[in-house]
Amino acid sequence: MGETRNDGLQPLLSRLTESKHAIECARMQFNEATDPNAIDEIIYRWIAEEKRFQTLIRTAREQHITIEGLRWYWHQTDPYAPSNL
């Protein structure tokens, strides 16, 4: 069978969801961390995950993928919030 345009949608959506969750986890860990070494490690993971998320968003846009009805719990200062894109 031929590959349809939506064949890659579910894996991409899963990776976006995982990445967004990892960003939120890093944000929460950062808010709770007190050890300077832990803070450095959290920041490193947070930045790396934001880069991954940005790449996934770019991939979706390049493939003209839009997902109606998808809801994220965006923090108002999140640079990836729909109102900030």
NORHU-V759181 format. One record per pair of residues at least 6 apart in sequence whose ideal C-beta (glycine too) atoms are under 8 Angstrom apart, sorted by the first residue. I is the first residue (numbers start at 0). J is the second residue. If there is no record, write none. Layout:
I_J + I_J
//
This chain:
4_62 + 7_62 + 8_64 + 8_66 + 11_55 + 11_58 + 11_59 + 11_64 + 12_66 + 12_69 + 14_55 + 15_52 + 15_55 + 15_56 + 15_59 + 18_48 + 18_51 + 18_52 + 18_55 + 19_52 + 19_71 + 21_44 + 21_48 + 22_45 + 22_48 + 22_49 + 22_52 + 23_72 + 25_41 + 25_44 + 25_45 + 25_48 + 26_45 + 26_74 + 28_37 + 28_41 + 29_38 + 29_41 + 29_42 + 29_45 + 32_38 + 32_41 + 49_79 + 52_79 + 53_79 + 56_79 + 59_65 + 71_80 + 73_79 + 73_80 + 73_81 + 74_80 + 77_83
//
